[in-house]
Amino acid sequence: MDTATTTRFLELFAEKAELTVDELDPGLTFDELGLDSLHLMEVALAVQKEYGVAIPEGDLHHEQTLREALDYLDARTR
């Protein structure tokens, strides 16, 4: 994933998660970041709107790290 796409995804993610980009640690799980199911659903919808990539329900889960989500998005946008 190129730097601009990664940066935009992190901005989008931070906005929906009600965090700052600086608070996002790619090694932390969504649960450790304090995200609930509603946050994850909002992130999935925002990704679909921004990138045209549908994220099936359950593909983002609480035990997943932000890095894993970035890798997932990268694979889906190739």
Rosetta blueprint (number, residue, H / E / L):
1 M L
2 D L
3 T H
4 A H
5 T H
6 T H
7 T H
8 R H
9 F H
10 L H
11 E H
12 L H
13 F H
14 A H
15 E H
16 K H
17 A H
18 E L
19 L L
20 T L
21 V H
22 D H
23 E H
24 L L
25 D L
26 P L
27 G L
28 L L
29 T E
30 F L
31 D L
32 E L
33 L L
34 G L
35 L L
36 D L
37 S H
38 L H
39 H H
40 L H
41 M H
42 E H
43 V H
44 A H
45 L H
46 A H
47 V H
48 Q H
49 K H
50 E H
51 Y H
52 G L
53 V L
54 A L
55 I L
56 P L
57 E L
58 G L
59 D L
60 L L
61 H L
62 H L
63 E L
64 Q L
65 T E
66 L H
67 R H
68 E H
69 A H
70 L H
71 D H
72 Y H
73 L H
74 D H
75 A H
76 R H
77 T L
78 R L
